[in-house]
Amino acid sequence: MKIALLDSGIGLLPAAAAVRRARPDADLVLSSDPDGLPWGPRDGADIAARARDCARAAAEHRPAALIVACNTASVHALPALRAELEPGLPVIGTVPAVKPAAAAAVRTGGRIAIWATPATTGSPYQRRLIEEFGNGADITGVPCHGLADAVESGSEALIADAVRAAAERTPADVATVVLGCTHYELVGSRIQEALRGDRAEGPALYGSAAAVCAQALRRAGVRPEPEAPPTGELTVLHSGRTAALPDAAFSYAEGRLLAVGSAAPAARA
C-alpha cells in the first residue's frame, strides 16, 4: 500500500508522519517543488500548475491515495486535481481545522485565533470557513509573516523571530489556535510556548495532519494498523526528480521519523 503527498516544501512532513505512525508498512511518496518555492506569492493559476506537476510526478508511482498537504494548493488546485486524477486516484485536500476548534470552543469557551499566511488571512476562503464552520465563536485571524519560509529553512533564529512576531499579533486570552498552514504544525510546541504567557500551559492547537491521514486511509480502503511491521519505504521527489529528504527536514521530529522509520532510509541531500 502506497500513499503520496504533495506540498511546495516540507509542509507535507506532519501528514506524512501521521501516515507513517498509522501504517508503518505503507510506502510513502513525498512530492515537493523546491524549484518553485515559495508558492504563497504566486497567482492561483501558477500554484495550480505547479501542484499539478507535483501530483503527476507522484501519480507515476501508482499510490492508492494522494494527499494535497498544503492549504494554499488545496484552495487553488484541488478541483483541477480531482477532475484529472479521480476516480482512479483519490485526492484528499487540506482544510484548516476551524470546525473542530469551533466545536470545542462552544463547549469550553474562549477565543480562537487562526494562524495563517498573510495571503490567506482575511481572504474570501478563510471568511467562508469561519462563516460555515465557526459556529459563532470569537475568531481572530493572525497573519504570520515569514513563518512558513522560516520553517522551510529550518533556522531556529528565523523561526523564533516569526513565531514571536505572530504571537504579538495574537490576543492574549486566546484559548485555541488553528494552524492554517501545514508548515506551522512542525513548530507547534514553539507556538504554544510563545502564547503561554503567565498561564500554566499554552492554548490548544488544531492542525490538519491527523484528519487528512484518516481520510487518506479511508479513501485507500485500509484501516490504521500502528502495530504493523515497519516495512514502508520512502520516495522523495523534488520538482519531479528523485531526491532525498532535504537537510531542513531533519530539524523536525516528523522528518527524523520518516527517515528512521523507513525500510530504505533517505540520506541527507
C-alpha positions as CSV (number, residue, x, y, z in Angstrom):
1,M,0.0,0.0,0.0
2,K,1.3,3.4,-1.0
3,I,0.3,6.9,-0.1
4,A,1.6,10.0,-1.9
5,L,1.7,13.6,-0.6
6,L,2.4,16.9,-2.2
7,D,3.4,20.3,-1.0
8,S,5.6,23.2,-2.1
9,G,8.2,22.0,0.5
10,I,8.4,20.3,3.9
11,G,4.9,21.3,4.9
12,L,4.0,17.7,4.0
13,L,6.0,16.3,6.8
14,P,3.3,16.4,9.5
15,A,0.8,14.5,7.4
16,A,3.4,12.0,6.1
17,A,4.5,11.3,9.7
18,A,0.8,10.8,10.7
19,V,0.5,8.2,7.9
20,R,3.8,6.6,9.0
21,R,2.6,6.2,12.6
22,A,-0.8,4.9,11.5
23,R,0.6,2.5,8.9
24,P,4.3,1.7,9.4
25,D,4.0,-0.7,6.5
26,A,2.9,1.9,4.0
27,D,5.2,3.2,1.3
28,L,5.3,7.0,1.1
29,V,5.9,9.2,-1.9
30,L,6.7,12.8,-1.0
31,S,6.4,15.2,-4.0
32,S,7.5,18.8,-3.4
33,D,8.6,21.7,-5.5
34,P,11.8,23.3,-4.3
35,D,12.3,24.8,-7.8
36,G,9.1,26.8,-7.3
37,L,9.4,27.8,-3.7
38,P,7.5,29.7,-2.2
39,W,4.1,29.1,-3.7
40,G,2.3,31.7,-1.5
41,P,3.2,34.8,-3.5
42,R,2.3,33.1,-6.9
43,D,-1.1,33.6,-8.5
44,G,-3.7,30.9,-8.4
45,A,-3.1,29.6,-11.9
46,D,0.6,29.3,-11.3
47,I,0.1,27.5,-8.0
48,A,-2.4,25.1,-9.6
49,A,0.1,24.3,-12.4
50,R,2.9,23.6,-10.0
51,A,0.7,21.4,-7.8
52,R,-0.5,19.6,-10.9
53,D,3.1,18.8,-11.9
54,C,3.9,17.5,-8.4
55,A,0.7,15.4,-8.5
56,R,1.5,13.9,-11.8
57,A,5.1,13.0,-10.7
58,A,3.6,11.3,-7.6
59,A,0.9,9.5,-9.6
60,E,3.6,7.8,-11.7
61,H,4.4,5.8,-8.6
62,R,0.8,4.4,-8.5
63,P,-0.2,5.4,-5.0
64,A,-3.6,4.4,-3.5
65,A,-4.3,8.0,-2.5
66,L,-2.8,11.4,-2.9
67,I,-2.8,14.0,0.0
68,V,-2.6,17.6,-1.1
69,A,-0.7,18.5,2.1
70,C,-0.8,22.3,1.5
71,N,-3.6,24.7,2.4
72,T,-2.7,27.1,-0.5
73,A,-2.6,24.3,-3.1
74,S,-5.9,22.9,-1.7
75,V,-7.5,26.3,-2.3
76,H,-6.2,26.8,-5.8
77,A,-5.6,23.3,-7.3
78,L,-7.9,20.8,-5.6
79,P,-10.8,20.9,-8.1
80,A,-8.5,20.6,-11.1
81,L,-6.5,17.7,-9.5
82,R,-9.7,15.8,-8.7
83,A,-11.0,16.4,-12.2
84,E,-7.8,15.0,-13.7
85,L,-7.0,12.1,-11.3
86,E,-10.2,10.8,-9.8
87,P,-11.8,8.3,-9.5
88,G,-8.7,6.3,-10.3
89,L,-6.6,8.2,-7.7
90,P,-8.4,9.6,-4.7
91,V,-7.3,13.1,-3.9
92,I,-7.5,14.5,-0.3
93,G,-7.3,18.2,0.3
94,T,-6.2,20.0,3.5
95,V,-8.6,22.4,5.2
96,P,-7.8,24.4,8.4
97,A,-9.4,22.8,11.4
98,V,-11.9,25.6,12.1
99,K,-14.8,23.2,12.5
100,P,-13.4,21.1,15.4
101,A,-11.8,24.1,17.0
102,A,-15.1,26.0,17.0
103,A,-17.0,23.0,18.3
104,A,-14.5,22.7,21.2
105,A,-14.8,26.4,21.9
106,V,-18.6,26.2,22.2
107,R,-18.1,23.6,24.9
108,T,-15.2,25.2,26.8
109,G,-15.5,28.9,25.9
110,G,-12.5,31.1,24.9
111,R,-11.4,32.9,21.9
112,I,-9.9,31.3,18.8
113,A,-7.0,32.5,16.6
114,I,-6.3,31.3,13.1
115,W,-2.6,31.5,12.3
116,A,-2.2,31.6,8.5
117,T,-0.1,33.1,5.8
118,P,-0.8,36.8,5.1
119,A,-2.4,35.9,1.8
120,T,-4.8,33.6,3.5
121,T,-5.7,35.7,6.5
122,G,-8.7,37.8,5.6
123,S,-9.2,36.1,2.3
124,P,-12.6,35.1,0.9
125,Y,-11.6,31.5,1.5
126,Q,-10.9,32.0,5.2
127,R,-14.0,34.1,5.7
128,R,-16.1,31.3,4.2
129,L,-14.6,28.8,6.5
130,I,-15.4,30.9,9.5
131,E,-18.9,31.7,8.3
132,E,-19.6,28.0,7.5
133,F,-17.9,26.3,10.4
134,G,-17.2,29.0,13.0
135,N,-20.3,28.2,15.0
136,G,-20.5,31.8,16.3
137,A,-17.1,31.5,18.1
138,D,-15.0,34.6,18.6
139,I,-12.3,34.1,15.9
140,T,-9.3,36.3,15.1
141,G,-7.2,35.9,12.0
142,V,-3.4,36.3,12.6
143,P,-1.1,36.9,9.6
144,C,2.1,35.1,10.2
145,H,4.7,36.9,8.1
146,G,7.6,34.8,7.1
147,L,6.8,31.8,9.3
148,A,6.3,29.2,6.6
149,D,9.6,30.3,5.0
150,A,11.4,30.2,8.3
151,V,10.1,26.7,9.0
152,E,11.2,25.7,5.5
153,S,14.7,26.9,6.2
154,G,15.0,25.0,9.5
155,S,16.6,28.1,11.0
156,E,15.9,28.3,14.7
157,A,16.6,32.1,14.8
158,L,14.2,32.8,11.9
159,I,11.5,30.5,13.4
160,A,11.8,32.2,16.8
161,D,11.5,35.7,15.2
162,A,8.5,34.8,13.1
163,V,6.7,33.0,15.9
164,R,7.3,35.9,18.3
165,A,6.0,38.4,15.8
166,A,2.8,36.4,15.2
167,A,2.4,35.9,18.9
168,E,2.5,39.6,19.4
169,R,-0.5,40.0,17.0
170,T,-2.5,37.3,18.8
171,P,-4.9,38.3,21.5
172,A,-3.5,37.4,25.0
173,D,-6.6,35.5,26.0
174,V,-6.8,33.1,23.1
175,A,-7.6,29.6,24.2
176,T,-7.3,27.8,20.9
177,V,-5.1,28.3,17.8
178,V,-6.0,26.8,14.4
179,L,-2.8,26.2,12.4
180,G,-3.8,27.4,8.9
181,C,-0.6,26.3,7.2
182,T,0.8,22.8,7.2
183,H,4.3,24.1,7.9
184,Y,3.2,25.5,11.2
185,E,2.5,22.1,12.6
186,L,6.2,21.4,12.6
187,V,6.7,24.1,15.3
188,G,3.6,23.6,17.4
189,S,5.4,23.4,20.7
190,R,7.2,26.7,19.9
191,I,3.9,28.3,19.1
192,Q,2.3,27.1,22.4
193,E,5.2,28.3,24.4
194,A,5.2,31.8,22.8
195,L,1.5,32.1,23.6
196,R,1.6,30.6,27.1
197,G,2.3,33.9,28.9
198,D,1.6,33.6,32.6
199,R,-0.6,30.5,32.1
200,A,0.3,27.0,33.2
201,E,0.2,25.9,29.5
202,G,-0.3,27.4,26.1
203,P,-3.5,27.3,24.0
204,A,-4.8,24.2,22.4
205,L,-3.6,23.7,18.8
206,Y,-5.7,22.3,16.0
207,G,-3.8,21.1,12.9
208,S,-4.9,19.0,9.9
209,A,-2.4,16.2,9.7
210,A,-4.4,13.6,11.7
211,A,-7.6,14.3,9.8
212,V,-6.1,14.1,6.3
213,C,-4.3,10.9,7.3
214,A,-7.5,9.3,8.4
215,Q,-9.3,10.4,5.2
216,A,-6.5,9.1,3.0
217,L,-6.5,5.7,4.6
218,R,-10.3,5.6,4.3
219,R,-10.2,6.5,0.6
220,A,-7.4,4.0,0.1
221,G,-9.6,1.3,1.6
222,V,-7.4,0.4,4.5
223,R,-7.6,0.8,8.3
224,P,-5.0,2.2,10.7
225,E,-2.6,-0.6,11.9
226,P,0.0,1.2,14.0
227,E,1.4,-2.2,15.1
228,A,2.1,-3.2,11.5
229,P,5.8,-4.1,10.8
230,P,7.9,-1.0,9.8
231,T,8.4,-2.1,6.2
232,G,7.3,1.1,4.5
233,E,9.7,2.7,2.0
234,L,10.2,6.3,1.3
235,T,10.4,8.0,-2.1
236,V,11.3,11.7,-2.3
237,L,10.6,13.8,-5.4
238,H,11.9,17.3,-5.9
239,S,10.1,19.1,-8.7
240,G,9.7,15.6,-10.3
241,R,13.3,14.4,-9.8
242,T,14.2,11.6,-7.4
243,A,15.9,13.1,-4.4
244,A,16.4,12.7,-0.7
245,L,14.9,14.4,2.3
246,P,16.4,18.0,2.5
247,D,18.6,18.9,5.4
248,A,15.9,21.1,6.9
249,A,13.6,18.1,7.3
250,F,16.0,16.7,9.9
251,S,15.4,19.7,12.1
252,Y,11.9,18.3,13.0
253,A,10.8,15.1,14.7
254,E,8.5,14.3,11.8
255,G,11.3,14.4,9.3
256,R,13.6,12.2,11.5
257,L,10.7,9.8,12.0
258,L,10.3,9.4,8.3
259,A,14.0,8.8,7.7
260,V,14.5,6.3,10.5
261,G,11.1,4.6,10.2
262,S,11.6,3.6,6.6
263,A,12.8,0.3,5.1
264,A,15.0,2.4,2.8
265,P,16.0,5.4,4.9
266,A,16.6,8.6,2.9
267,A,20.1,10.1,3.0
268,R,20.6,13.8,3.6
269,A,20.6,15.8,0.4
